[in-house]
């Protein structure tokens, strides 16, 4: 599974919860059925709240990764007056001391 947006993990949780809780509600009775029903309502309300929070705070995080990469590529190509940036693949690479430690620098 790939994470396409910030909502993907919540949708996975919602799918797992609904596929297990709804049959459990159907086959149970009494107070157990009520508790399981409240759990389903809670999971759905939390999911809608999660979506609403990101829709208001940071709507770009609800977009897929591919869409955001393409949007950034178009923005970079659309910048006028700036020289085109190229990456020299043959240049000497500098080690990342935060990952490799101090020994890599020596």
ZIHU-V868503 format. One record per pair of residues at least 12 apart in sequence whose C-alpha atoms are under 8 Angstrom apart, sorted by the first residue. I is the first residue (numbers start at 0). J is the second residue. If there is no record, write none. Layout:
{{I,J} {I,J}}
This chain:
{{3,62} {3,63} {3,64} {3,65} {4,60} {4,61} {4,62} {4,63} {4,64} {5,60} {5,61} {6,49} {6,50} {6,61} {9,46} {9,49} {10,46} {13,42} {13,43} {13,46} {16,39} {16,42} {17,39} {20,35} {20,36} {20,38} {20,39} {21,39} {23,35} {24,36}}
